[in-house]
Amino acid sequence: MQVDDVGKGMRAVETFPLQRSSQFTMSPYLIGSRTDGESLKDRIQVSKGSLRDGDMLLLATDAMAAWLLKRHEEGRPLWNWLYRKLGTPESFAAMVAYGRKNGLRNDDFTLVRIIHHDSPVEAKER
């Protein structure tokens, strides 16, 4: 997912490769952890676009992506929280606990958040 206007309006610009939470069935056509002999290259899809300063990219496993899209569709996106507060294992665990109480399917969860900056930004040590 690509979210822009971070800190302002925060809107989802692109969701890829699926656009709606309802498309996440029990076996969506994505790259899975078990291929059952199927070639991964058959499932790889590519998208191109532009990033602006402050844009946020979210790369998520299926259950997490479906839940984030569902909240977006319902007008209750978590973009602001993900941008400002997600940054530690504890904050991720808190988000998963909140999600489990609010419709997040019990599954494996991975979420990678990337915030694009036009100019170099120094990394913060933890």
Wavefront OBJ file of the C-alpha trace (Angstrom):
o trace
v 0.000 0.000 0.000
v 1.195 3.511 -0.695
v -0.112 6.294 1.542
v 0.593 9.933 0.693
v 0.030 13.329 2.271
v 1.443 11.838 5.434
v 0.686 14.143 8.326
v -2.045 15.929 6.354
v -4.931 14.135 4.671
v -3.278 10.717 4.512
v -4.903 8.812 1.694
v -4.158 5.444 0.151
v -2.779 6.155 -3.316
v -2.147 2.587 -4.412
v -2.975 -0.836 -3.059
v -1.191 -3.655 -4.800
v -1.611 -6.385 -5.870
v -5.110 -6.567 -4.336
v -7.342 -3.513 -4.090
v -10.137 -4.616 -1.716
v -10.209 -6.542 1.541
v -12.787 -8.935 0.050
v -10.147 -10.170 -2.419
v -8.218 -11.786 0.437
v -9.758 -15.257 0.329
v -8.256 -18.271 2.113
v -5.780 -18.625 -0.760
v -5.327 -15.305 -2.572
v -3.114 -15.338 -5.656
v -0.033 -14.026 -3.865
v 3.423 -15.329 -3.037
v 2.856 -17.807 -0.235
v 5.061 -19.491 2.306
v 4.117 -22.902 0.834
v 4.330 -23.190 -2.928
v 3.344 -26.859 -3.349
v 5.737 -27.139 -6.291
v 4.361 -24.090 -8.104
v 6.936 -21.708 -9.519
v 7.154 -18.417 -7.637
v 7.844 -16.552 -10.856
v 4.255 -17.255 -11.942
v 2.959 -15.274 -8.960
v 5.297 -12.288 -9.066
v 3.596 -9.061 -10.091
v 5.201 -5.658 -10.631
v 3.866 -2.152 -10.144
v 5.499 1.167 -11.003
v 4.771 4.585 -9.645
v 6.213 7.708 -8.093
v 6.994 8.483 -4.489
v 6.875 11.917 -2.923
v 8.671 13.097 0.169
v 6.986 11.591 3.219
v 5.064 8.866 1.376
v 4.640 5.681 3.387
v 4.809 2.202 1.884
v 3.306 -0.706 3.800
v 4.269 -4.268 2.879
v 2.158 -6.791 4.762
v 1.246 -10.445 4.950
v -2.261 -11.325 3.791
v -4.178 -11.161 7.092
v -2.563 -7.853 8.065
v -3.090 -6.331 4.608
v -6.745 -7.450 4.523
v -7.390 -5.903 7.941
v -5.671 -2.608 7.055
v -7.674 -2.395 3.812
v -10.933 -3.221 5.634
v -10.361 -0.400 8.125
v -9.596 1.927 5.209
v -12.805 0.874 3.408
v -14.798 1.516 6.587
v -13.356 5.038 6.890
v -11.222 4.095 9.920
v -7.696 3.828 8.497
v -4.667 3.454 10.734
v -2.349 5.505 8.509
v -1.640 8.220 11.088
v -0.943 5.707 13.852
v 1.280 3.604 11.579
v 3.251 6.685 10.533
v 3.702 8.243 13.965
v 3.694 5.423 16.515
v 4.776 2.180 14.880
v 8.487 1.883 15.483
v 9.202 -0.772 18.084
v 8.389 -4.456 18.565
v 6.177 -3.388 21.475
v 4.142 -0.985 19.340
v 3.692 -3.709 16.696
v 2.543 -6.177 19.387
v 0.097 -3.556 20.697
v -1.283 -3.059 17.186
v -1.738 -6.821 16.710
v -3.474 -7.117 20.112
v -5.775 -4.226 19.178
v -6.393 -5.810 15.791
v -7.318 -9.181 17.255
v -10.011 -7.455 19.294
v -11.164 -5.581 16.185
v -11.397 -8.041 13.309
v -7.787 -9.029 12.554
v -7.739 -12.706 11.558
v -5.610 -14.981 13.756
v -2.703 -15.689 11.416
v 0.973 -14.901 10.999
v 1.652 -11.167 10.835
v 4.426 -9.259 9.149
v 4.367 -5.561 8.386
v 7.187 -3.545 6.855
v 6.810 0.237 6.961
v 8.966 2.345 4.660
v 8.838 6.137 4.785
v 10.330 7.741 1.687
v 12.413 10.905 2.018
v 13.583 12.924 -0.983
v 16.741 13.965 0.835
v 18.988 11.778 3.008
v 17.870 11.275 6.593
v 20.171 9.998 9.310
v 19.118 6.703 10.851
v 18.284 6.779 14.543
v 19.960 4.255 16.804
v 17.808 2.441 19.318
l 1 2 3 4 5 6 7 8 9 10 11 12 13 14 15 16 17 18 19 20 21 22 23 24 25 26 27 28 29 30 31 32 33 34 35 36 37 38 39 40 41 42 43 44 45 46 47 48 49 50 51 52 53 54 55 56 57 58 59 60 61 62 63 64 65 66 67 68 69 70 71 72 73 74 75 76 77 78 79 80 81 82 83 84 85 86 87 88 89 90 91 92 93 94 95 96 97 98 99 100 101 102 103 104 105 106 107 108 109 110 111 112 113 114 115 116 117 118 119 120 121 122 123 124 125 126
